Amino acid sequence: MGFDALIKNRRSVRKFTDKQVDIEIVKELIRQSTFAPSAGNEQPWKFIVVNDKSMIQKISDESKKNILARVEANPDDYAKKYRGMLRKETFNVFYNAPCLVMILGEAGLKNLLVDCALAASYFMMAAAARGLGTCWVNLGTQIHDPAMKKALGIPDDCDIVAPIILGYPEKIPPVPGRKEPDMLKIIQ
């Protein structure tokens, strides 16, 4: 697949087949994602792979509970638009995907968000090149329960940056319309 095709086929996939993603493929995607650039070549990213649908559901429930509590405490919270969806017991923030890969790193690092976002981008492109679907699900960052963090192996000093679902897509969604680039100035 050429680069043009790759960037057009890397879509946010929210419907997957039941086929499990082989853990060796997931590990290879993670290895490929570590070729992303990082500030000062720090490579601050860490990865957690959840290849168990029941655990993914528990993480979804924890995230939903925490986001709803946050919205109740602050009605102006940006996540208020998701309130109805999050209240549905059947809604899974990870869209019942067969695999979840969390990219995280040490909290407080100056460039953590950008560095992990670059690794996430490489991960998603590598997955698309193999015919796999991904979606970065920011709603999945809200894990506060100490027992769940321990079960997932999340160090106390780390923040989840990019929870990415992974699986074999039922179909690749079409490319949504794109605005023309807003080039403020070209200096030659």
C-alpha positions as CSV (number, residue, x, y, z in Angstrom):
1,M,0.0,0.0,0.0
2,G,1.4,3.4,-1.0
3,F,1.5,6.3,1.4
4,D,-1.4,8.1,-0.2
5,A,-3.6,4.9,0.1
6,L,-2.4,4.4,3.7
7,I,-3.4,7.8,4.9
8,K,-6.8,7.5,3.2
9,N,-7.3,4.0,4.7
10,R,-6.4,4.9,8.2
11,R,-9.8,5.8,9.5
12,S,-11.4,5.7,12.9
13,V,-13.0,2.3,13.0
14,R,-15.7,1.6,15.6
15,K,-17.1,-1.7,14.2
16,F,-15.0,-4.8,14.3
17,T,-15.3,-8.5,13.5
18,D,-15.0,-11.0,16.4
19,K,-11.6,-12.1,15.1
20,Q,-8.9,-11.7,17.8
21,V,-5.7,-9.9,16.9
22,D,-2.7,-12.1,17.4
23,I,-0.5,-10.8,20.3
24,E,2.6,-11.1,18.1
25,I,1.0,-8.7,15.6
26,V,0.2,-6.3,18.4
27,K,3.8,-6.5,19.6
28,E,5.1,-5.8,16.1
29,L,2.8,-2.7,15.8
30,I,4.1,-1.4,19.1
31,R,7.7,-2.0,18.0
32,Q,7.0,0.0,14.8
33,S,5.4,2.8,16.8
34,T,8.6,3.3,18.7
35,F,10.2,4.6,15.5
36,A,8.2,7.8,16.0
37,P,10.2,10.9,16.8
38,S,10.3,12.2,20.4
39,A,11.7,15.3,22.0
40,G,15.4,14.8,22.8
41,N,15.0,11.2,21.7
42,E,13.5,10.6,25.2
43,Q,11.1,7.9,23.9
44,P,8.9,8.2,27.0
45,W,6.1,5.9,25.9
46,K,5.0,2.8,27.7
47,F,2.4,0.3,26.5
48,I,-0.3,-1.8,28.0
49,V,-2.1,-4.4,25.9
50,V,-5.6,-5.6,26.9
51,N,-6.6,-8.5,24.7
52,D,-9.5,-9.6,26.9
53,K,-13.0,-8.3,26.2
54,S,-14.3,-8.6,29.8
55,M,-11.4,-6.5,31.0
56,I,-12.0,-3.9,28.3
57,Q,-15.6,-3.7,29.4
58,K,-14.5,-3.1,33.0
59,I,-12.2,-0.3,31.8
60,S,-15.1,1.2,29.8
61,D,-17.4,1.1,32.9
62,E,-14.7,2.7,35.1
63,S,-14.2,5.5,32.5
64,K,-17.9,6.1,32.0
65,K,-18.4,6.4,35.8
66,N,-15.5,8.9,36.2
67,I,-16.5,11.0,33.2
68,L,-20.1,11.2,34.4
69,A,-19.0,12.2,37.9
70,R,-16.7,14.9,36.4
71,V,-19.6,16.3,34.3
72,E,-22.0,16.3,37.3
73,A,-19.4,18.2,39.3
74,N,-18.8,20.7,36.4
75,P,-21.8,21.1,34.0
76,D,-19.6,23.2,31.7
77,D,-17.2,20.3,31.2
78,Y,-16.7,19.6,27.5
79,A,-17.7,15.9,28.0
80,K,-21.3,17.0,28.8
81,K,-22.2,16.3,25.2
82,Y,-21.5,12.6,25.8
83,R,-23.7,12.4,28.9
84,G,-26.6,10.6,27.3
85,M,-24.4,8.1,25.6
86,L,-22.3,7.4,28.7
87,R,-25.4,6.8,30.8
88,K,-26.5,3.9,28.6
89,E,-25.5,0.6,30.3
90,T,-24.9,-1.1,26.9
91,F,-22.6,1.6,25.6
92,N,-18.9,0.5,25.6
93,V,-16.5,3.5,25.2
94,F,-14.2,1.0,23.3
95,Y,-17.0,-0.1,20.9
96,N,-16.6,-3.8,21.9
97,A,-13.2,-3.9,20.2
98,P,-11.2,-7.1,20.7
99,C,-8.0,-5.3,21.7
100,L,-7.1,-2.2,23.5
101,V,-3.6,-0.7,23.5
102,M,-2.8,2.1,26.0
103,I,0.1,4.4,25.4
104,L,1.1,6.1,28.6
105,G,4.1,7.7,30.2
106,E,5.5,9.4,33.2
107,A,3.2,12.2,34.3
108,G,4.7,15.7,34.2
109,L,7.2,15.2,31.4
110,K,7.2,18.3,29.3
111,N,6.6,16.7,25.9
112,L,4.8,13.5,27.0
113,L,1.5,14.3,25.1
114,V,3.2,15.2,21.8
115,D,5.6,12.3,22.0
116,C,2.9,9.7,22.8
117,A,0.6,11.2,20.2
118,L,3.4,10.7,17.6
119,A,3.8,7.0,18.7
120,A,0.0,6.6,18.6
121,S,0.0,7.9,15.0
122,Y,2.7,5.5,14.0
123,F,0.8,2.7,15.7
124,M,-2.4,3.5,13.8
125,M,-0.6,3.8,10.5
126,A,1.2,0.5,11.0
127,A,-2.1,-1.2,11.9
128,A,-3.8,0.3,8.8
129,A,-0.9,-1.0,6.6
130,R,-1.8,-4.5,7.9
131,G,-5.6,-4.1,7.2
132,L,-6.4,-3.6,10.9
133,G,-8.7,-0.8,12.2
134,T,-8.0,1.5,15.0
135,C,-9.6,4.4,16.9
136,W,-8.1,6.7,19.5
137,V,-10.7,6.7,22.3
138,N,-9.9,9.6,24.6
139,L,-12.9,8.7,26.8
140,G,-10.8,5.7,27.9
141,T,-8.2,7.8,29.8
142,Q,-10.3,8.2,32.9
143,I,-9.2,5.3,35.1
144,H,-8.9,6.3,38.7
145,D,-9.6,3.2,40.7
146,P,-6.4,2.0,42.4
147,A,-7.3,-1.6,42.1
148,M,-8.0,-1.3,38.4
149,K,-4.8,0.6,37.8
150,K,-2.9,-2.2,39.7
151,A,-4.6,-4.9,37.6
152,L,-3.7,-3.1,34.4
153,G,-0.1,-2.5,35.6
154,I,-0.4,1.3,35.3
155,P,2.4,2.9,37.5
156,D,1.3,5.5,39.9
157,D,3.5,8.1,38.3
158,C,2.1,7.6,34.8
159,D,-0.7,9.1,32.8
160,I,-2.7,7.4,30.0
161,V,-2.3,9.5,26.8
162,A,-3.7,7.4,24.0
163,P,-6.1,4.5,24.5
164,I,-6.3,2.9,21.0
165,I,-8.8,0.2,20.1
166,L,-7.6,-2.4,17.5
167,G,-9.2,-5.1,15.5
168,Y,-10.2,-6.3,12.1
169,P,-12.7,-3.8,10.8
170,E,-16.2,-4.9,9.5
171,K,-15.6,-2.1,6.9
172,I,-13.4,0.9,6.5
173,P,-15.5,4.1,6.9
174,P,-15.2,6.5,4.0
175,V,-13.0,9.6,4.3
176,P,-15.0,12.4,5.7
177,G,-14.9,15.7,3.9
178,R,-11.8,17.7,4.5
179,K,-11.3,21.5,4.6
180,E,-8.7,23.1,2.4
181,P,-5.5,23.7,4.3
182,D,-5.5,27.1,6.0
183,M,-2.1,28.3,4.9
184,L,-1.6,31.6,6.5
185,K,1.5,32.6,4.5
186,I,4.1,31.2,2.2
187,I,7.4,32.9,2.2
188,Q,9.7,32.2,-0.7
